[in-house]
Amino acid sequence: MSPLAFDILKLLADGRFHSGEAMAGLFGCSRTLIWQAVKEIGEETGIDVFSVRGQGYRLAEAFEILDVTKIRAGLERAAGETLTVAVADQVDSTNTQLMARAASGGLHGLVLAAEVQTAGRGRLGRRWSMRPGCGLTFSVLWRFERTMSELSGLSLAVGVALARSLRRAGADVGLKWPNDVLLQDAKMAGILIELSGEANGPASVVIGVGLNLTAPGPVDQPVACLAQVGIRPSRNALLAALLNDLHNVLSEFDGKGFDALREEWLGFFAHLDCPVTLTFSHGEPVNGVARGVAVNGALQVETLRGLETFHAGEVSVRRLA
């Protein structure tokens, strides 16, 4: 989306009418360019923009624009001292951007949130997309004292942080192994972990999170959002709360590993003692009953062969009806 279209979108985010003439004066362009930019917003994002003669343009639904000052105002002292927060209008992927910064000496605790991702990614290469204002998409660069081999269970630990914040906000969320947050048995948030560093040295990790506040638009799987259960938090306040919990969980994980968070994760586990089916990139599916996770975060499933352990890799888990 063009810079002008983004500027207009941010202006219209208040949900009020803004005339084409006033916007043309504000942005120093013709009313024709304003009309073209408004049309671009609808075509590029799927957001409905109403046009009423004599009143101007207005979004069908207002939303809160992300603001670094407001986000930082919600950070606890320890998180505020560690985290550096940045907000972008549009990027290909917040994870891609921070992975590049990780390789070039980017700051520990760097956070990048975006209003729009043009190439957002989920686990197993799936695409993650949402309309502007419908949720939160952000990534955190964290440098661990642990080696990459000692980071098993990290995606589960991040899930604990998200669940803490969302339960506090009033959402009865659960966690799906290894990296999804569920609401009413549908995916509401996802986690993408990407690692870099030497095998035997300190590891740099980029943690990507995508979370639906309202319906995200067309997607290829059943999804949920906070609005469907009547929860409509401030985007800035919720992002700050998520960052506070992430800071606390990542600090604990760095010192003690996943084992310190395992019991809490099990308390959020949506499929505990439920029948599940596991599918793999190669091989036949496996059915069984989910019994929990090991100290390294591996899934434990009781199958016909007994209690078996499965690592994240190319495994997908689905609850059986």
N, C-alpha and C positions, 0 to 999 in steps of 0.2 A: 504494500500500500504506500502511496506517495506521502511525503512529509506533510503536504497541505491537507490531505485526507485525514491523517492522524491528528493534526492540530484541530481540525473541525470536529472529529470524533471526540476528542477530549473536551472541547467546548460544549458539545451536545450531551455529554455524559450526565449533566445536571438534570436532564429530563425536561427542560423548559424549551419554549419556542425561541429560536434565534433567526432573525430575518436574513435573507441573502444579502441585502444591501448593507446591513450592519457588519456581517462577516466579511464582505468584500472590503469595507473600510478598515476593519481590524487587521486583515491579513494582507492588505495592499494589492488586491487583484480584482479582476472583473467578476461580476455576478455569474457569468457563464462558467468561469473556472470553479466557482463555488458549487454550482449545480453539477458540474462534472465530477468534482471531488465527492459530493454527497452520493452520487450514483455509484462511484467507485467503492464507497464504504459498504453499500448494500451488496454489490457484486463480489467484493473480496472477502467480506466477513459474514454475510448472511444476516446481519443486523437490520431490522426494519427501521427505516427512517420515514416519518410522516412529513408530508409537505402540504401545508394549508395556505391558500391564497390570503394574503393580507397579514399572516402571522409568521410564516417562515417554516423552518424545519425543526423537528423534534424527534428524539428517539422514542420507540415504543416503550422501552423500559430504561430508566436511569441506572447508572452504576457508578461506583466509587473508583476514581483513578488512583493508581498506586502512587504513593508519595514518600520519598525517602525520609523526610523530616518526621512525618507521622509514624512511620514504621519504627524509626529509632526511638521515638518518644515512648513506645510500648516495650522496649527492651529492658530486661533486668540488668543490673549493674554488671554482672559477670559477662553476660552475653554482649552487652554494649561495648565492653572493653576488648572483646575478642573479634566480634563480627564487623565487617565493613560492607555496608549495604549499597547496592546500585540498582537502578531501575532503567530498563530500556523499553522504548516503544515497540521495536520489532527486531528480532534476531532469528537466525535459522534455528538454533537450539541453545538453550542456556547451558546444557551440559557440554555441547561442542565448544562453546565459547570459553567455559572455565577449564576444560581439558587443555585447550591451547595455552591458557594462562598458567596452568599447573606445570606445563613443560617449560615455560619461560620464567619461572620464579615468582608466580603470582602469590599474593598474600594468603597466608593461612587465615581461614575465617572469612574469605571473600564470598559474598552472596550476590547473585545476579537474578533479579526477577524481571519478567517481560510481560507486556500487555499482549503481545502476539508472538507465537513461534511459527515460522513457516515450514520448519522441518523437525518438529518435536518428535522425540523417539521414546518408545517404551521398551519393556523387556522383550527379548527374542526378535528385535528389529521391528516391532509393531509401531505404527504411527500413532502419535498422541496429539489430538487437536481439540481446540475449543474456541468459541467466539470470544472477542475481547470483552472483559468485564464479567465473564461467566464463571471464573474460577481464579486459581492461583497456579502459575507455573514459575518455578524458581529452582536454582541449584546452589549448592554450598561446596566450596573447596575447603577440604580439611586435611591437614598433614598429620599423620599418626606417627608416634614413636614405634609402633608395631610394624613388622614386616607384612608383606601381602599375604603370606601363608597364615598369618595370625588374625586375619580380618574376616574369617568365616563367621557367619551370623550377623554381619553388619546390617544387611537389608532388614533383618528382623528387628534389630535394635532401633533402626530408624522408624519402623512401624510402631514400636512402643511409644516413641516421641509423638508421632502423629495421633495415635489413639488417645494419649493423655490429653492433648489439646482439644481434640474433637469431642471427647467425652465431657470435658469441662464446659465446652460450648453447648452441651445438651444433646449431642448426637449419639445414639446408641450404636456405635460402630463396632465392627469386629475385624480381625486380621486374617487374611488368607495367606498361607505359605506360598512363596517366600516374600512377596513384596506388594501385596494389594491391601487396600483398606475397603471394607465392604459396609454398605448401609442397606438394610432390608434385602440382603443376599445379592446385591448388585454392586459392581465396582464403582466406588466414589473417588478413590485416589490411587495413584500408582507411584512406585519408587524405582528409580534406575540408578544403579551403582556402577561407576567406572573407575578403574584403578590405573595408577602409573607409578613407576619407581623400580628400583633394583629388587631382585628376588629376596636378597638378604639384608636389605637396608630399609630405612624409614619409607613408608608408603604415602603417596598422595592420592586422595580419593575425591571424586566429584559425585555428589549426591543430588540427584534430580528428583523433584516432586511435582506432580500434577494433580490438582484437586478441584472437583466440581462444586461450585457454590449454587449455580442454577444450571438448567439444562444446557449442555455444552454445544448442541447442534448435532448434525448427522455423524454418527459413529458406527463402527462395525461390530459392536457387542452391547449387551445390556449394561446400562450405567445408571447410577444414582447421583443425587445432588442434595445438598443441605436444605435447599428451598422446599423440596418435596415433603419434608417433615417440619416445615414451618420455621426453620432456622435461617436467618438472613443477617449474618454478622458483618461488621465493617471489614472490608478486605484488608486494610492496613493493620487494624487491630488483630485480626486473625493471623496474618503473616507474622506479626511480632510475637504472638503467643507460640506459634509453631517454631519460630527461631529460638525462643527461650528454651522450649523443651528439647529441641535438637541439640542446642549447646550443652545442656545438662546431660543428655543421654550419650552424646559423642565423647564428652569428657570422661564419663564413667566407663564407657566401653574401652577407651584408650588405656585406662588404668587397670581394669579388671576383666575385660573381654565380655563376650555374650553371656557367659554363665551367670553373671551378676544380674542380668535382666531376664533370664529364661523363665522364671516363675511368673513374672509380670506378663511376659508375652503369652504364656499359656492361658492366662486369665482372659486375654483378648481373642484367643484362637477360635475362629468361627466354626471350624470343622472338627473340633476335639470330640473323639469318640463317635464320629459320623462316618458312614460309608462314603468312600471316594474312589474315583478312578484316576490313574496317572497315565498320561500319554507322553511319548518320547519322540524325538526327531527321527529315531530309528528304532524299530522293534515293536512288539505288540503291547497294547495297553495292559496295565496291572490294576486289579480291583482289590480293595481291602478296607480296613477301618483305620482312620487316622488316630494315633495314640499320643502324639506329642512331638517334641523335637529333642534332639541330643544337645549336649553342651556346646557343640560347634554349629548348631542351627540346622543340622540335617533333619529331614522329616522322617518320623518313625511311623510305619504303617504295618498293621497286622494283616498278613495275607495268608493264603492257604499254605505257604511255606514257613510261616511263623513271623516273628517281628523282623521287618526289614528296614533298612535305612537308605534314604534317597537324598542325594545332594542336588542343589538347584540346577546348575547347568542347563540342559535342554529339556527339563521336566516341567509339565504343566499339570495342575491338579484341579479336578472339578468334583463338586459334591454330587453324589448320586441321589436321585429322587427317592 
